[in-house]
């Protein structure tokens, strides 16, 4: 397994990477939600659903050509 030649550019500009980071943040929020039960009026499954949708969007974005992440 080897990195793509322009991995730094991909890391900075690819929507799939951005969406995966957002999914990770939402997963963390889902874990922290029980600690904030009285503070945030958010239904328990909301963060799980948002995380799943974001992960699905990241998968789709991975296969879409992005001009800012072109081959060097």
C-alpha distances in whole Angstrom, upper triangle without the diagonal:
4,7,10,12,15,13,17,19,17,17,21,22,20,22,19,19,22,23,20,22,25,25,24,27,29,28,29,32,32,32,35,37,39,40,41,43,46,45,43,44,41,41,39,36,36,33,31,32,31,28,27,28,26,23,24,25,21,20,22,22,18,19,22,22,23,25,24,20,20,18,19
4,7,9,12,10,14,16,14,15,18,19,18,21,19,17,21,22,20,22,25,25,24,27,29,28,29,32,33,33,35,38,40,40,42,44,47,45,43,45,42,42,40,37,37,34,32,33,31,28,28,29,26,23,25,25,21,20,22,21,17,19,21,20,21,22,21,18,18,15,16
4,6,8,6,10,12,11,11,15,16,15,18,16,14,18,20,18,19,22,23,22,25,27,26,27,30,31,31,33,36,38,39,40,42,45,43,41,42,39,40,38,36,35,32,31,31,29,26,26,27,24,22,23,23,19,18,20,19,15,17,19,18,18,19,18,14,15,13,14
4,6,5,9,10,9,11,14,14,13,16,15,14,17,19,18,19,23,23,23,25,28,27,29,31,32,33,35,37,40,40,41,43,46,44,41,43,40,40,39,36,35,32,31,31,29,27,27,27,24,22,23,22,18,18,19,17,14,15,16,15,15,16,15,11,11,9,10
4,6,8,9,9,12,14,14,14,18,17,16,19,22,21,22,25,26,25,28,30,30,31,34,35,36,37,39,42,43,43,45,48,46,43,45,42,43,42,39,38,35,34,34,32,30,30,29,26,25,26,24,21,21,22,19,16,18,18,16,16,16,15,11,11,8,8
4,6,5,6,9,10,11,11,15,15,14,16,19,19,19,22,23,23,25,28,28,29,31,33,34,35,37,40,41,41,43,46,43,41,43,40,41,40,37,36,33,32,32,30,28,28,27,24,23,24,22,19,20,20,17,15,16,17,14,13,13,11,8,8,7,7
4,5,5,6,9,10,10,13,13,11,14,17,16,16,19,20,20,22,25,25,26,28,30,30,32,34,37,37,37,40,42,40,38,40,37,38,36,34,33,30,29,30,27,25,25,25,22,20,22,20,17,18,19,16,14,16,17,15,14,15,12,9,11,10,10
4,5,5,6,9,10,13,14,11,13,17,16,16,19,20,20,21,24,25,25,27,30,30,31,33,36,36,36,39,41,39,37,39,36,38,36,35,33,30,30,30,27,25,26,26,22,21,23,21,18,19,21,18,16,18,18,17,15,15,12,10,12,12,11
4,5,5,6,8,11,13,11,12,16,16,16,18,20,21,22,24,26,26,28,30,31,32,34,37,37,37,39,42,39,37,39,36,37,36,34,32,29,30,30,27,25,26,25,21,21,22,20,17,18,19,16,14,16,16,14,11,11,8,6,9,9,9
4,5,5,5,9,9,8,10,13,13,13,16,18,18,20,22,23,24,26,28,29,30,32,35,35,35,37,40,37,35,36,34,35,34,32,30,27,27,27,24,22,22,22,18,17,19,17,13,15,16,12,11,13,13,12,10,11,8,6,9,10,11
4,6,6,9,9,6,8,11,11,11,14,16,15,17,19,20,21,23,25,26,27,29,32,32,32,34,37,34,32,34,31,33,31,30,28,25,25,25,22,20,21,21,17,16,18,17,13,15,17,13,12,15,15,15,12,14,11,9,12,13,14
4,6,9,11,8,8,12,13,12,14,17,17,17,20,22,22,23,26,27,27,29,33,33,32,35,37,34,32,34,31,33,32,30,28,25,26,26,23,21,23,22,18,18,20,18,15,17,18,14,14,17,16,15,12,13,10,9,12,14,14
4,6,9,8,8,11,13,12,14,17,17,18,20,22,23,24,26,28,29,30,34,34,33,35,37,35,32,34,31,32,32,30,28,25,26,25,22,20,22,20,17,17,18,16,13,15,16,12,12,14,13,12,9,9,6,6,10,12,14
4,5,5,7,9,10,11,13,15,16,17,19,20,22,23,25,26,28,29,32,33,32,34,37,34,31,33,30,31,30,28,26,23,23,23,20,18,19,17,14,14,15,12,10,12,12,8,8,11,10,10,7,9,8,6,10,12,14
4,5,5,6,8,10,10,12,14,15,16,18,20,21,22,24,26,26,30,31,30,32,34,32,29,30,27,28,27,25,22,20,20,19,16,15,16,14,11,11,12,9,7,10,10,6,8,10,9,10,8,11,10,9,13,16,18
4,5,5,6,9,10,10,12,14,15,16,18,20,21,23,24,25,29,30,29,31,33,31,28,29,26,27,26,23,21,19,19,18,15,13,14,13,9,9,10,8,4,7,8,5,5,9,9,11,10,13,13,11,14,16,19
4,5,5,6,9,10,11,12,14,15,17,18,20,21,23,24,27,28,28,30,33,30,28,29,26,27,26,24,22,19,19,19,16,14,15,14,11,10,12,11,7,10,11,9,8,12,13,14,12,15,13,11,15,17,19
4,5,5,6,9,10,11,12,14,15,17,18,20,21,22,26,26,26,28,30,28,25,26,24,25,24,22,20,17,18,18,14,13,14,13,10,10,13,10,8,11,13,10,11,14,14,15,13,15,13,13,16,19,21
4,5,5,6,9,10,10,12,14,15,16,18,20,21,24,25,24,26,28,26,23,24,21,22,21,19,17,14,15,14,11,9,11,10,6,7,9,7,5,9,10,8,10,13,13,15,14,17,16,15,18,21,23
4,5,5,6,9,10,10,12,14,15,17,18,20,23,24,24,25,28,26,24,25,22,22,21,19,17,14,14,14,12,9,10,11,7,6,9,9,6,9,11,10,10,14,15,17,16,19,18,16,20,21,24
4,5,5,6,9,10,11,12,14,16,17,18,22,22,22,24,27,24,22,24,21,22,21,19,17,14,15,15,13,10,12,13,9,9,13,12,9,12,15,13,13,17,18,19,18,20,18,17,21,23,24
4,5,5,6,9,10,10,12,14,15,16,20,20,20,22,24,22,19,21,18,19,18,17,14,11,12,13,9,8,11,11,7,9,12,11,9,13,15,13,15,18,18,20,19,21,20,19,23,25,27
4,5,5,6,9,10,10,12,14,15,18,19,19,21,24,22,19,20,17,17,16,14,13,9,9,10,8,5,7,8,6,6,9,10,9,11,14,13,14,18,18,21,20,23,22,21,24,26,28
4,5,5,6,9,10,11,12,14,17,18,18,20,23,22,19,21,18,19,17,15,14,11,11,13,11,7,10,12,9,9,13,13,11,14,17,16,16,20,21,23,22,25,23,22,25,27,29
4,5,5,6,9,10,10,12,15,16,16,18,20,18,16,18,16,17,16,15,13,10,11,13,10,8,12,13,10,11,15,15,14,17,19,18,19,22,23,25,23,26,24,23,27,29,31
4,5,5,6,9,10,10,14,15,14,16,19,17,14,16,13,14,12,11,10,6,7,9,7,5,9,11,9,10,13,14,13,16,18,18,19,22,23,26,24,27,26,25,29,31,33
4,5,5,6,9,10,13,14,14,16,19,18,16,17,14,14,12,11,11,7,7,10,9,6,9,12,10,10,14,15,14,16,19,19,20,23,24,27,26,29,28,27,30,32,34
4,5,5,6,9,11,12,12,15,18,16,15,17,15,15,13,13,13,9,10,13,12,10,13,15,13,14,17,18,17,19,22,22,22,26,27,29,28,31,29,28,31,33,35
4,5,5,6,9,10,10,12,15,13,11,13,11,12,11,11,10,7,9,12,11,10,13,15,14,15,18,19,18,21,23,23,24,27,28,30,29,32,30,29,33,35,37
4,6,5,8,10,10,11,14,14,12,13,10,10,8,8,8,5,6,10,10,9,11,14,14,14,17,18,19,21,23,23,24,27,28,31,30,33,32,31,34,36,38
4,6,7,8,10,11,15,15,13,15,13,13,10,11,12,9,9,13,13,12,14,17,16,17,20,21,21,23,25,26,26,29,31,33,32,35,34,33,36,38,40
4,6,5,7,9,12,11,11,13,12,13,11,13,13,10,12,15,15,14,17,19,18,19,22,23,23,25,28,28,28,32,33,35,34,36,35,34,37,39,41
4,5,5,6,9,9,8,10,8,9,8,10,10,9,11,14,14,13,16,18,18,19,22,23,23,26,28,28,29,32,33,36,34,37,36,35,39,41,43
4,5,5,9,10,10,11,10,11,8,11,13,12,13,16,17,16,19,21,21,22,25,26,26,28,31,31,32,35,36,39,38,41,39,39,42,44,46
4,6,8,9,10,12,12,14,12,15,15,14,16,19,19,18,21,23,23,24,27,28,28,30,33,33,34,37,38,40,39,42,40,39,43,45,46
4,6,5,6,9,10,12,11,14,14,13,15,18,18,18,21,23,22,24,27,27,28,30,32,32,33,37,37,40,38,41,39,39,42,44,46
4,6,6,8,8,10,9,13,13,13,15,18,18,19,21,23,23,25,27,28,29,31,33,33,35,38,38,41,40,42,41,41,44,46,48
4,6,7,10,11,12,16,16,16,18,20,21,22,24,26,26,28,30,31,32,34,36,36,38,40,41,43,42,44,43,43,46,49,51
4,7,9,12,13,16,15,15,18,20,19,21,24,25,24,26,29,29,30,33,34,34,36,39,39,41,39,42,40,40,44,46,48
4,6,9,10,13,12,12,15,17,16,17,20,21,21,23,26,26,27,29,31,31,33,36,36,38,36,39,37,38,41,44,45
4,7,9,12,11,12,15,16,16,18,20,21,21,24,25,26,27,30,31,31,33,36,36,38,37,40,38,39,42,45,47
4,6,8,7,8,11,12,12,14,16,17,18,20,22,22,24,26,27,28,30,32,33,35,34,37,36,36,39,42,44
4,6,6,8,10,10,12,14,15,16,18,20,21,22,24,26,27,28,30,32,33,36,35,38,37,37,40,43,45
4,6,7,8,10,11,12,14,16,17,18,20,21,23,24,26,27,29,31,32,35,35,38,37,36,40,42,44
4,6,5,6,9,10,11,12,14,15,17,18,20,21,23,24,26,28,29,32,32,35,35,34,37,39,42
4,5,5,6,9,10,11,12,14,15,16,18,20,21,22,24,27,27,30,30,33,32,32,35,37,40
4,5,5,6,8,10,10,12,14,15,16,18,20,20,22,25,26,28,28,31,30,29,33,35,37
4,6,5,6,9,10,11,12,14,15,17,19,20,21,24,25,28,28,31,30,29,33,35,37
4,5,5,6,9,10,11,12,14,15,17,18,20,22,23,26,26,30,29,29,32,34,37
4,5,5,6,9,10,10,12,14,15,16,18,21,21,24,23,27,26,26,29,31,34
4,6,5,6,9,10,10,12,14,15,16,19,20,23,23,26,25,24,27,30,32
4,5,5,6,9,10,11,13,14,15,18,19,22,22,26,26,25,27,29,32
4,5,5,6,9,10,11,12,14,16,17,20,20,24,24,23,26,28,31
4,5,5,6,9,10,10,12,15,15,18,18,21,21,20,23,25,28
4,5,5,6,9,10,11,13,15,18,18,21,21,20,22,24,27
4,5,5,6,9,10,12,13,17,17,21,21,20,22,24,28
4,5,5,6,9,10,11,14,14,18,18,17,20,22,25
4,5,5,6,9,10,13,13,16,16,15,18,20,23
4,5,5,7,9,13,14,17,18,16,18,20,23
4,5,6,7,11,12,16,17,16,17,19,23
4,5,5,8,9,12,13,12,14,17,20
4,6,8,9,13,13,11,13,15,18
4,7,9,13,14,12,13,14,18
4,6,10,12,11,11,14,17
4,6,9,8,8,11,14
4,6,6,7,10,13
4,5,5,9,11
4,6,9,11
4,7,9
4,6
4
